Amino acid sequence: MQLALSFSDIVDAADHLTLAEQESLIDILSRRLAENRRAELAQDVHDARQEYHRGQTQAATADDIMNDLLS
């Protein structure tokens, strides 16, 4: 069974940690956030490649995209 904590509860709990523990927590969360962002980016690239191979998108230069946006 998982315990559901609110954001406020988590922040309050972090206040009870030592400074070293708080720094360690920040380091752990920063690394997890970076890993999650990398995984999300990798999924976006994978999805874009799949769409391209299915013919749902086409290659374009930055100039092509800007011209489309500005027209």
PyMOL Python script that loads the backbone (N, CA, C, O; Angstrom):
from pymol import cmd

cmd.read_pdbstr("""\
ATOM      1  N   MET A   1       0.841  -1.185   0.000  1.00  0.00           N
ATOM      2  CA  MET A   1       0.000   0.000   0.000  1.00  0.00           C
ATOM      3  C   MET A   1       0.884   1.245   0.000  1.00  0.00           C
ATOM      4  O   MET A   1       1.809   1.358   0.804  1.00  0.00           O
ATOM      5  N   GLN A   2       0.594   2.174  -0.905  1.00  0.00           N
ATOM      6  CA  GLN A   2       1.376   3.394  -0.986  1.00  0.00           C
ATOM      7  C   GLN A   2       0.750   4.485  -0.135  1.00  0.00           C
ATOM      8  O   GLN A   2      -0.472   4.612  -0.055  1.00  0.00           O
ATOM      9  N   LEU A   3       1.600   5.258   0.488  1.00  0.00           N
ATOM     10  CA  LEU A   3       1.164   6.384   1.290  1.00  0.00           C
ATOM     11  C   LEU A   3       1.164   7.624   0.407  1.00  0.00           C
ATOM     12  O   LEU A   3       2.200   7.975  -0.159  1.00  0.00           O
ATOM     13  N   ALA A   4       0.035   8.284   0.281  1.00  0.00           N
ATOM     14  CA  ALA A   4      -0.066   9.487  -0.547  1.00  0.00           C
ATOM     15  C   ALA A   4       0.257  10.705   0.312  1.00  0.00           C
ATOM     16  O   ALA A   4      -0.429  10.982   1.296  1.00  0.00           O
ATOM     17  N   LEU A   5       1.296  11.420  -0.067  1.00  0.00           N
ATOM     18  CA  LEU A   5       1.686  12.628   0.640  1.00  0.00           C
ATOM     19  C   LEU A   5       1.474  13.828  -0.264  1.00  0.00           C
ATOM     20  O   LEU A   5       1.679  13.749  -1.476  1.00  0.00           O
ATOM     21  N   SER A   6       1.067  14.927   0.325  1.00  0.00           N
ATOM     22  CA  SER A   6       0.922  16.149  -0.459  1.00  0.00           C
ATOM     23  C   SER A   6       2.297  16.790  -0.631  1.00  0.00           C
ATOM     24  O   SER A   6       3.241  16.481   0.097  1.00  0.00           O
ATOM     25  N   PHE A   7       2.384  17.673  -1.593  1.00  0.00           N
ATOM     26  CA  PHE A   7       3.628  18.398  -1.825  1.00  0.00           C
ATOM     27  C   PHE A   7       4.049  19.127  -0.550  1.00  0.00           C
ATOM     28  O   PHE A   7       5.224  19.128  -0.183  1.00  0.00           O
ATOM     29  N   SER A   8       3.088  19.738   0.110  1.00  0.00           N
ATOM     30  CA  SER A   8       3.359  20.466   1.348  1.00  0.00           C
ATOM     31  C   SER A   8       3.924  19.542   2.426  1.00  0.00           C
ATOM     32  O   SER A   8       4.842  19.923   3.152  1.00  0.00           O
ATOM     33  N   ASP A   9       3.376  18.328   2.533  1.00  0.00           N
ATOM     34  CA  ASP A   9       3.874  17.355   3.511  1.00  0.00           C
ATOM     35  C   ASP A   9       5.331  17.002   3.224  1.00  0.00           C
ATOM     36  O   ASP A   9       6.143  16.879   4.140  1.00  0.00           O
ATOM     37  N   ILE A  10       5.646  16.842   1.953  1.00  0.00           N
ATOM     38  CA  ILE A  10       7.008  16.471   1.568  1.00  0.00           C
ATOM     39  C   ILE A  10       7.979  17.602   1.889  1.00  0.00           C
ATOM     40  O   ILE A  10       9.069  17.364   2.409  1.00  0.00           O
ATOM     41  N   VAL A  11       7.581  18.833   1.576  1.00  0.00           N
ATOM     42  CA  VAL A  11       8.437  19.983   1.873  1.00  0.00           C
ATOM     43  C   VAL A  11       8.635  20.109   3.380  1.00  0.00           C
ATOM     44  O   VAL A  11       9.749  20.360   3.841  1.00  0.00           O
ATOM     45  N   ASP A  12       7.571  19.937   4.141  1.00  0.00           N
ATOM     46  CA  ASP A  12       7.681  20.004   5.600  1.00  0.00           C
ATOM     47  C   ASP A  12       8.592  18.906   6.132  1.00  0.00           C
ATOM     48  O   ASP A  12       9.387  19.149   7.039  1.00  0.00           O
ATOM     49  N   ALA A  13       8.486  17.710   5.581  1.00  0.00           N
ATOM     50  CA  ALA A  13       9.343  16.606   6.017  1.00  0.00           C
ATOM     51  C   ALA A  13      10.800  16.909   5.703  1.00  0.00           C
ATOM     52  O   ALA A  13      11.687  16.577   6.489  1.00  0.00           O
ATOM     53  N   ALA A  14      11.053  17.536   4.563  1.00  0.00           N
ATOM     54  CA  ALA A  14      12.429  17.876   4.189  1.00  0.00           C
ATOM     55  C   ALA A  14      13.037  18.868   5.175  1.00  0.00           C
ATOM     56  O   ALA A  14      14.247  18.864   5.397  1.00  0.00           O
ATOM     57  N   ASP A  15      12.202  19.712   5.762  1.00  0.00           N
ATOM     58  CA  ASP A  15      12.698  20.670   6.754  1.00  0.00           C
ATOM     59  C   ASP A  15      13.273  19.972   7.983  1.00  0.00           C
ATOM     60  O   ASP A  15      14.101  20.552   8.685  1.00  0.00           O
ATOM     61  N   HIS A  16      12.854  18.754   8.250  1.00  0.00           N
ATOM     62  CA  HIS A  16      13.326  18.025   9.423  1.00  0.00           C
ATOM     63  C   HIS A  16      14.622  17.262   9.152  1.00  0.00           C
ATOM     64  O   HIS A  16      15.191  16.663  10.064  1.00  0.00           O
ATOM     65  N   LEU A  17      15.085  17.280   7.917  1.00  0.00           N
ATOM     66  CA  LEU A  17      16.337  16.614   7.577  1.00  0.00           C
ATOM     67  C   LEU A  17      17.511  17.508   7.947  1.00  0.00           C
ATOM     68  O   LEU A  17      17.374  18.726   8.051  1.00  0.00           O
ATOM     69  N   THR A  18      18.662  16.885   8.142  1.00  0.00           N
ATOM     70  CA  THR A  18      19.871  17.677   8.359  1.00  0.00           C
ATOM     71  C   THR A  18      20.232  18.375   7.049  1.00  0.00           C
ATOM     72  O   THR A  18      19.710  18.028   5.989  1.00  0.00           O
ATOM     73  N   LEU A  19      21.118  19.352   7.128  1.00  0.00           N
ATOM     74  CA  LEU A  19      21.540  20.043   5.911  1.00  0.00           C
ATOM     75  C   LEU A  19      22.183  19.075   4.923  1.00  0.00           C
ATOM     76  O   LEU A  19      21.956  19.168   3.717  1.00  0.00           O
ATOM     77  N   ALA A  20      22.979  18.153   5.434  1.00  0.00           N
ATOM     78  CA  ALA A  20      23.619  17.168   4.554  1.00  0.00           C
ATOM     79  C   ALA A  20      22.571  16.290   3.878  1.00  0.00           C
ATOM     80  O   ALA A  20      22.687  15.972   2.694  1.00  0.00           O
ATOM     81  N   GLU A  21      21.551  15.904   4.634  1.00  0.00           N
ATOM     82  CA  GLU A  21      20.481  15.086   4.051  1.00  0.00           C
ATOM     83  C   GLU A  21      19.681  15.878   3.019  1.00  0.00           C
ATOM     84  O   GLU A  21      19.279  15.336   1.989  1.00  0.00           O
ATOM     85  N   GLN A  22      19.451  17.159   3.299  1.00  0.00           N
ATOM     86  CA  GLN A  22      18.743  17.999   2.338  1.00  0.00           C
ATOM     87  C   GLN A  22      19.548  18.136   1.045  1.00  0.00           C
ATOM     88  O   GLN A  22      18.987  18.074  -0.049  1.00  0.00           O
ATOM     89  N   GLU A  23      20.861  18.322   1.175  1.00  0.00           N
ATOM     90  CA  GLU A  23      21.713  18.406  -0.015  1.00  0.00           C
ATOM     91  C   GLU A  23      21.697  17.099  -0.787  1.00  0.00           C
ATOM     92  O   GLU A  23      21.658  17.098  -2.018  1.00  0.00           O
ATOM     93  N   SER A  24      21.725  15.996  -0.071  1.00  0.00           N
ATOM     94  CA  SER A  24      21.669  14.685  -0.715  1.00  0.00           C
ATOM     95  C   SER A  24      20.337  14.493  -1.428  1.00  0.00           C
ATOM     96  O   SER A  24      20.298  13.972  -2.542  1.00  0.00           O
ATOM     97  N   LEU A  25      19.255  14.907  -0.796  1.00  0.00           N
ATOM     98  CA  LEU A  25      17.928  14.811  -1.405  1.00  0.00           C
ATOM     99  C   LEU A  25      17.856  15.643  -2.683  1.00  0.00           C
ATOM    100  O   LEU A  25      17.325  15.189  -3.697  1.00  0.00           O
ATOM    101  N   ILE A  26      18.389  16.853  -2.632  1.00  0.00           N
ATOM    102  CA  ILE A  26      18.405  17.713  -3.818  1.00  0.00           C
ATOM    103  C   ILE A  26      19.201  17.054  -4.933  1.00  0.00           C
ATOM    104  O   ILE A  26      18.783  17.079  -6.090  1.00  0.00           O
ATOM    105  N   ASP A  27      20.342  16.466  -4.600  1.00  0.00           N
ATOM    106  CA  ASP A  27      21.169  15.788  -5.598  1.00  0.00           C
ATOM    107  C   ASP A  27      20.410  14.618  -6.225  1.00  0.00           C
ATOM    108  O   ASP A  27      20.414  14.451  -7.445  1.00  0.00           O
ATOM    109  N   ILE A  28      19.768  13.821  -5.395  1.00  0.00           N
ATOM    110  CA  ILE A  28      19.002  12.667  -5.891  1.00  0.00           C
ATOM    111  C   ILE A  28      17.869  13.130  -6.800  1.00  0.00           C
ATOM    112  O   ILE A  28      17.677  12.583  -7.885  1.00  0.00           O
ATOM    113  N   LEU A  29      17.122  14.133  -6.359  1.00  0.00           N
ATOM    114  CA  LEU A  29      15.996  14.628  -7.162  1.00  0.00           C
ATOM    115  C   LEU A  29      16.470  15.260  -8.466  1.00  0.00           C
ATOM    116  O   LEU A  29      15.829  15.096  -9.504  1.00  0.00           O
ATOM    117  N   SER A  30      17.584  15.977  -8.420  1.00  0.00           N
ATOM    118  CA  SER A  30      18.129  16.587  -9.640  1.00  0.00           C
ATOM    119  C   SER A  30      18.531  15.526 -10.648  1.00  0.00           C
ATOM    120  O   SER A  30      18.269  15.662 -11.843  1.00  0.00           O
ATOM    121  N   ARG A  31      19.168  14.468 -10.162  1.00  0.00           N
ATOM    122  CA  ARG A  31      19.572  13.382 -11.059  1.00  0.00           C
ATOM    123  C   ARG A  31      18.350  12.672 -11.645  1.00  0.00           C
ATOM    124  O   ARG A  31      18.325  12.355 -12.834  1.00  0.00           O
ATOM    125  N   ARG A  32      17.358  12.429 -10.823  1.00  0.00           N
ATOM    126  CA  ARG A  32      16.137  11.775 -11.318  1.00  0.00           C
ATOM    127  C   ARG A  32      15.431  12.647 -12.350  1.00  0.00           C
ATOM    128  O   ARG A  32      14.940  12.147 -13.362  1.00  0.00           O
ATOM    129  N   LEU A  33      15.385  13.939 -12.092  1.00  0.00           N
ATOM    130  CA  LEU A  33      14.759  14.862 -13.029  1.00  0.00           C
ATOM    131  C   LEU A  33      15.497  14.852 -14.366  1.00  0.00           C
ATOM    132  O   LEU A  33      14.867  14.828 -15.424  1.00  0.00           O
ATOM    133  N   ALA A  34      16.822  14.870 -14.322  1.00  0.00           N
ATOM    134  CA  ALA A  34      17.612  14.821 -15.557  1.00  0.00           C
ATOM    135  C   ALA A  34      17.373  13.511 -16.297  1.00  0.00           C
ATOM    136  O   ALA A  34      17.231  13.509 -17.520  1.00  0.00           O
ATOM    137  N   GLU A  35      17.326  12.404 -15.572  1.00  0.00           N
ATOM    138  CA  GLU A  35      17.057  11.104 -16.200  1.00  0.00           C
ATOM    139  C   GLU A  35      15.677  11.088 -16.849  1.00  0.00           C
ATOM    140  O   GLU A  35      15.515  10.592 -17.964  1.00  0.00           O
ATOM    141  N   ASN A  36      14.691  11.627 -16.154  1.00  0.00           N
ATOM    142  CA  ASN A  36      13.331  11.671 -16.703  1.00  0.00           C
ATOM    143  C   ASN A  36      13.255  12.552 -17.941  1.00  0.00           C
ATOM    144  O   ASN A  36      12.563  12.219 -18.903  1.00  0.00           O
ATOM    145  N   ARG A  37      13.963  13.670 -17.918  1.00  0.00           N
ATOM    146  CA  ARG A  37      13.977  14.552 -19.091  1.00  0.00           C
ATOM    147  C   ARG A  37      14.643  13.864 -20.275  1.00  0.00           C
ATOM    148  O   ARG A  37      14.167  13.962 -21.406  1.00  0.00           O
ATOM    149  N   ARG A  38      15.755  13.162 -20.009  1.00  0.00           N
ATOM    150  CA  ARG A  38      16.429  12.425 -21.087  1.00  0.00           C
ATOM    151  C   ARG A  38      15.517  11.356 -21.660  1.00  0.00           C
ATOM    152  O   ARG A  38      15.445  11.187 -22.877  1.00  0.00           O
ATOM    153  N   ALA A  39      14.823  10.636 -20.798  1.00  0.00           N
ATOM    154  CA  ALA A  39      13.910   9.583 -21.262  1.00  0.00           C
ATOM    155  C   ALA A  39      12.772  10.181 -22.078  1.00  0.00           C
ATOM    156  O   ALA A  39      12.371   9.614 -23.095  1.00  0.00           O
ATOM    157  N   GLU A  40      12.253  11.317 -21.642  1.00  0.00           N
ATOM    158  CA  GLU A  40      11.174  11.979 -22.374  1.00  0.00           C
ATOM    159  C   GLU A  40      11.658  12.447 -23.746  1.00  0.00           C
ATOM    160  O   GLU A  40      10.950  12.298 -24.742  1.00  0.00           O
ATOM    161  N   LEU A  41      12.856  13.008 -23.795  1.00  0.00           N
ATOM    162  CA  LEU A  41      13.425  13.452 -25.065  1.00  0.00           C
ATOM    163  C   LEU A  41      13.658  12.269 -25.998  1.00  0.00           C
ATOM    164  O   LEU A  41      13.361  12.348 -27.190  1.00  0.00           O
ATOM    165  N   ALA A  42      14.185  11.177 -25.460  1.00  0.00           N
ATOM    166  CA  ALA A  42      14.410   9.979 -26.270  1.00  0.00           C
ATOM    167  C   ALA A  42      13.092   9.454 -26.827  1.00  0.00           C
ATOM    168  O   ALA A  42      13.040   9.018 -27.977  1.00  0.00           O
ATOM    169  N   GLN A  43      12.037   9.488 -26.035  1.00  0.00           N
ATOM    170  CA  GLN A  43      10.722   9.042 -26.508  1.00  0.00           C
ATOM    171  C   GLN A  43      10.199   9.967 -27.597  1.00  0.00           C
ATOM    172  O   GLN A  43       9.622   9.503 -28.581  1.00  0.00           O
ATOM    173  N   ASP A  44      10.397  11.273 -27.430  1.00  0.00           N
ATOM    174  CA  ASP A  44       9.964  12.232 -28.452  1.00  0.00           C
ATOM    175  C   ASP A  44      10.691  11.991 -29.771  1.00  0.00           C
ATOM    176  O   ASP A  44      10.078  12.038 -30.837  1.00  0.00           O
ATOM    177  N   VAL A  45      11.996  11.733 -29.702  1.00  0.00           N
ATOM    178  CA  VAL A  45      12.778  11.448 -30.911  1.00  0.00           C
ATOM    179  C   VAL A  45      12.280  10.159 -31.553  1.00  0.00           C
ATOM    180  O   VAL A  45      12.107  10.098 -32.770  1.00  0.00           O
ATOM    181  N   HIS A  46      12.052   9.142 -30.749  1.00  0.00           N
ATOM    182  CA  HIS A  46      11.546   7.868 -31.265  1.00  0.00           C
ATOM    183  C   HIS A  46      10.202   8.067 -31.959  1.00  0.00           C
ATOM    184  O   HIS A  46       9.990   7.566 -33.063  1.00  0.00           O
ATOM    185  N   ASP A  47       9.295   8.796 -31.313  1.00  0.00           N
ATOM    186  CA  ASP A  47       7.973   9.052 -31.891  1.00  0.00           C
ATOM    187  C   ASP A  47       8.086   9.824 -33.202  1.00  0.00           C
ATOM    188  O   ASP A  47       7.389   9.516 -34.168  1.00  0.00           O
ATOM    189  N   ALA A  48       8.962  10.826 -33.236  1.00  0.00           N
ATOM    190  CA  ALA A  48       9.134  11.626 -34.451  1.00  0.00           C
ATOM    191  C   ALA A  48       9.673  10.768 -35.589  1.00  0.00           C
ATOM    192  O   ALA A  48       9.237  10.905 -36.732  1.00  0.00           O
ATOM    193  N   ARG A  49      10.611   9.891 -35.284  1.00  0.00           N
ATOM    194  CA  ARG A  49      11.150   9.003 -36.320  1.00  0.00           C
ATOM    195  C   ARG A  49      10.082   8.047 -36.837  1.00  0.00           C
ATOM    196  O   ARG A  49      10.014   7.776 -38.036  1.00  0.00           O
ATOM    197  N   GLN A  50       9.257   7.541 -35.945  1.00  0.00           N
ATOM    198  CA  GLN A  50       8.175   6.651 -36.358  1.00  0.00           C
ATOM    199  C   GLN A  50       7.197   7.389 -37.272  1.00  0.00           C
ATOM    200  O   GLN A  50       6.776   6.851 -38.296  1.00  0.00           O
ATOM    201  N   GLU A  51       6.841   8.606 -36.908  1.00  0.00           N
ATOM    202  CA  GLU A  51       5.943   9.404 -37.741  1.00  0.00           C
ATOM    203  C   GLU A  51       6.567   9.658 -39.109  1.00  0.00           C
ATOM    204  O   GLU A  51       5.878   9.598 -40.128  1.00  0.00           O
ATOM    205  N   TYR A  52       7.861   9.940 -39.135  1.00  0.00           N
ATOM    206  CA  TYR A  52       8.553  10.192 -40.399  1.00  0.00           C
ATOM    207  C   TYR A  52       8.534   8.940 -41.274  1.00  0.00           C
ATOM    208  O   TYR A  52       8.258   9.025 -42.470  1.00  0.00           O
ATOM    209  N   HIS A  53       8.824   7.791 -40.690  1.00  0.00           N
ATOM    210  CA  HIS A  53       8.842   6.539 -41.454  1.00  0.00           C
ATOM    211  C   HIS A  53       7.450   6.150 -41.951  1.00  0.00           C
ATOM    212  O   HIS A  53       7.325   5.482 -42.977  1.00  0.00           O
ATOM    213  N   ARG A  54       6.412   6.561 -41.237  1.00  0.00           N
ATOM    214  CA  ARG A  54       5.041   6.285 -41.680  1.00  0.00           C
ATOM    215  C   ARG A  54       4.552   7.317 -42.696  1.00  0.00           C
ATOM    216  O   ARG A  54       3.437   7.215 -43.206  1.00  0.00           O
ATOM    217  N   GLY A  55       5.388   8.306 -42.983  1.00  0.00           N
ATOM    218  CA  GLY A  55       5.016   9.331 -43.952  1.00  0.00           C
ATOM    219  C   GLY A  55       4.113  10.406 -43.388  1.00  0.00           C
ATOM    220  O   GLY A  55       3.484  11.149 -44.141  1.00  0.00           O
ATOM    221  N   GLN A  56       4.041  10.495 -42.071  1.00  0.00           N
ATOM    222  CA  GLN A  56       3.173  11.490 -41.438  1.00  0.00           C
ATOM    223  C   GLN A  56       3.851  12.849 -41.292  1.00  0.00           C
ATOM    224  O   GLN A  56       3.196  13.843 -40.979  1.00  0.00           O
ATOM    225  N   THR A  57       5.145  12.889 -41.518  1.00  0.00           N
ATOM    226  CA  THR A  57       5.895  14.140 -41.470  1.00  0.00           C
ATOM    227  C   THR A  57       6.896  14.130 -42.608  1.00  0.00           C
ATOM    228  O   THR A  57       7.096  13.113 -43.272  1.00  0.00           O
ATOM    229  N   GLN A  58       7.513  15.263 -42.821  1.00  0.00           N
ATOM    230  CA  GLN A  58       8.542  15.313 -43.843  1.00  0.00           C
ATOM    231  C   GLN A  58       9.710  16.139 -43.329  1.00  0.00           C
ATOM    232  O   GLN A  58       9.550  16.988 -42.452  1.00  0.00           O
ATOM    233  N   ALA A  59      10.866  15.883 -43.878  1.00  0.00           N
ATOM    234  CA  ALA A  59      12.059  16.620 -43.481  1.00  0.00           C
ATOM    235  C   ALA A  59      11.916  18.078 -43.898  1.00  0.00           C
ATOM    236  O   ALA A  59      11.348  18.379 -44.948  1.00  0.00           O
ATOM    237  N   ALA A  60      12.431  18.976 -43.074  1.00  0.00           N
ATOM    238  CA  ALA A  60      12.381  20.401 -43.382  1.00  0.00           C
ATOM    239  C   ALA A  60      13.568  21.085 -42.722  1.00  0.00           C
ATOM    240  O   ALA A  60      14.047  20.659 -41.671  1.00  0.00           O
ATOM    241  N   THR A  61      14.026  22.141 -43.352  1.00  0.00           N
ATOM    242  CA  THR A  61      15.095  22.938 -42.758  1.00  0.00           C
ATOM    243  C   THR A  61      14.474  23.930 -41.779  1.00  0.00           C
ATOM    244  O   THR A  61      13.259  24.126 -41.757  1.00  0.00           O
ATOM    245  N   ALA A  62      15.314  24.540 -40.987  1.00  0.00           N
ATOM    246  CA  ALA A  62      14.829  25.566 -40.065  1.00  0.00           C
ATOM    247  C   ALA A  62      14.200  26.719 -40.841  1.00  0.00           C
ATOM    248  O   ALA A  62      13.194  27.284 -40.413  1.00  0.00           O
ATOM    249  N   ASP A  63      14.795  27.067 -41.988  1.00  0.00           N
ATOM    250  CA  ASP A  63      14.228  28.138 -42.816  1.00  0.00           C
ATOM    251  C   ASP A  63      12.837  27.765 -43.322  1.00  0.00           C
ATOM    252  O   ASP A  63      11.934  28.600 -43.338  1.00  0.00           O
ATOM    253  N   ASP A  64      12.667  26.505 -43.737  1.00  0.00           N
ATOM    254  CA  ASP A  64      11.351  26.051 -44.198  1.00  0.00           C
ATOM    255  C   ASP A  64      10.309  26.200 -43.096  1.00  0.00           C
ATOM    256  O   ASP A  64       9.200  26.679 -43.334  1.00  0.00           O
ATOM    257  N   ILE A  65      10.670  25.793 -41.917  1.00  0.00           N
ATOM    258  CA  ILE A  65       9.740  25.859 -40.786  1.00  0.00           C
ATOM    259  C   ILE A  65       9.401  27.312 -40.458  1.00  0.00           C
ATOM    260  O   ILE A  65       8.237  27.649 -40.238  1.00  0.00           O
ATOM    261  N   MET A  66      10.425  28.170 -40.427  1.00  0.00           N
ATOM    262  CA  MET A  66      10.180  29.585 -40.131  1.00  0.00           C
ATOM    263  C   MET A  66       9.298  30.218 -41.200  1.00  0.00           C
ATOM    264  O   MET A  66       8.400  30.997 -40.880  1.00  0.00           O
ATOM    265  N   ASN A  67       9.546  29.891 -42.468  1.00  0.00           N
ATOM    266  CA  ASN A  67       8.714  30.433 -43.545  1.00  0.00           C
ATOM    267  C   ASN A  67       7.269  29.979 -43.397  1.00  0.00           C
ATOM    268  O   ASN A  67       6.347  30.765 -43.613  1.00  0.00           O
ATOM    269  N   ASP A  68       7.063  28.718 -43.030  1.00  0.00           N
ATOM    270  CA  ASP A  68       5.704  28.214 -42.811  1.00  0.00           C
ATOM    271  C   ASP A  68       5.025  28.941 -41.654  1.00  0.00           C
ATOM    272  O   ASP A  68       3.844  29.282 -41.727  1.00  0.00           O
ATOM    273  N   LEU A  69       5.781  29.171 -40.593  1.00  0.00           N
ATOM    274  CA  LEU A  69       5.212  29.847 -39.428  1.00  0.00           C
ATOM    275  C   LEU A  69       4.860  31.302 -39.725  1.00  0.00           C
ATOM    276  O   LEU A  69       3.864  31.823 -39.223  1.00  0.00           O
ATOM    277  N   LEU A  70       5.677  31.948 -40.538  1.00  0.00           N
ATOM    278  CA  LEU A  70       5.480  33.370 -40.815  1.00  0.00           C
ATOM    279  C   LEU A  70       4.508  33.638 -41.960  1.00  0.00           C
ATOM    280  O   LEU A  70       4.112  34.783 -42.177  1.00  0.00           O
ATOM    281  N   SER A  71       4.127  32.610 -42.682  1.00  0.00           N
ATOM    282  CA  SER A  71       3.217  32.832 -43.815  1.00  0.00           C
ATOM    283  C   SER A  71       1.768  32.646 -43.414  1.00  0.00           C
ATOM    284  O   SER A  71       0.873  32.795 -44.246  1.00  0.00           O
TER     285      SER A  71
END
""", "prot")
cmd.dss("prot")
cmd.show_as("cartoon", "prot")
cmd.util.cbc("prot")
cmd.orient("prot")
